[in-house]
Amino acid sequence: MAKEFAKWFSTLVKPPVHPFNLAIEENIPYSKWQYKMGQKTIENYLEFTNVDQMFKDKEVLDIGSGASGKSLYYASQGAKKVTGIEVVPYYKEEAESLARELGLADKFEFVIGDAAKMPFSDNSFDTVIMNDAMEHVDDPLGVLKEINRVLKVGGRLYVNFPPYYHPYGAHLSDVMGTPWIQLFFSEQTLAQVYKDLVKDLPDGQKRVDFRIGQDQNGRDYFKYINHMTLKRFEKIKAAQPMKIIYEREIPLRSYFSLLAKLPLIKEMFVKMFVCVMEKEN
């Protein structure tokens, strides 16, 4: 009964545009969608810095690069080289194909790996960027410590993420359009609903394998999300070694600005947390 009600409730609102669906409905590969959206992944930093300071002649690491379209966008902005690191191995072929198509293969490398245990030497990168990736890593503090290791002194990390209680912070909006769905139903129920909603899609099983795992008790859970909140990230920031040089909480809309500042409910009305950190020594 709970599953059927959740299934009905989750589809009351049409889902927003999602790259998984564009790949099917409009034959737009994920990598090309990412490349098209590349500017949007950095626009929240541009009141603090500029594109040249972020990328020009720099060694850049893109953590959680997906199919690396955004990595290739950074390469097109004057980077010396961009390395995309990603745990999903099947994105490698798509990423490298787009790099060749764009004439950027000599400035790009795709690495399959865990951001908490990266196969890079100390002091390797000038810029590290984590666009919509902090909410996905298993060990956020471990990742930040590892970033500090691979950054050069004076190098910067650019990190942004939507809080878990954002209207679509559960990252299910490829098939569930109702906002804040994660507030109303358990993760186990939502996982069951998600399986039902994608089962007849051409890539349905691929989506299930990507998103859903089983815990030690055999219960479904969303393995690709760590429930990152603003409150939790405050504690992580305090424990990591880099210097915070810029941060900003962006409300869902300007008319939500007051709600995005109220302690008890702000997590629901912040669209994006944006932060820049710098390695000091």
Salt bridges, closest charged atoms under 4 A:
GLU47 OE1 - ARG248 NH1 3.62
ASP62 OD1 - LYS70 NZ 3.28
GLU96 OE2 - LYS92 NZ 2.77
GLU101 OE2 - LYS32 NZ 3.11
GLU109 OE1 - LYS81 NZ 2.96
ASP122 OD1 - ARG149 NH1 2.73
ASP126 OD1 - LYS152 NZ 3.30
GLU135 OE2 - HIS136 NE2 3.64
GLU135 OE2 - HIS171 NE2 3.07
GLU146 OE2 - ARG149 NH2 2.82
ASP174 OD2 - ARG207 NH1 2.89
ASP174 OD1 - ARG211 NH2 3.50
GLU187 OE1 - HIS227 NE2 2.82
ASP196 OD2 - LYS3 NZ 3.06
ASP196 OD2 - LYS7 NZ 3.89
ASP203 OD1 - ARG207 NE 3.06
ASP215 OD2 - ARG219 NE 3.21
ASP220 OD2 - LYS195 NZ 2.84
GLU234 OE2 - LYS237 NZ 2.88
GLU247 OE1 - LYS237 NZ 2.33
GLU249 OE1 - LYS266 NZ 2.86
GLU278 OE1 - ARG156 NE 2.95
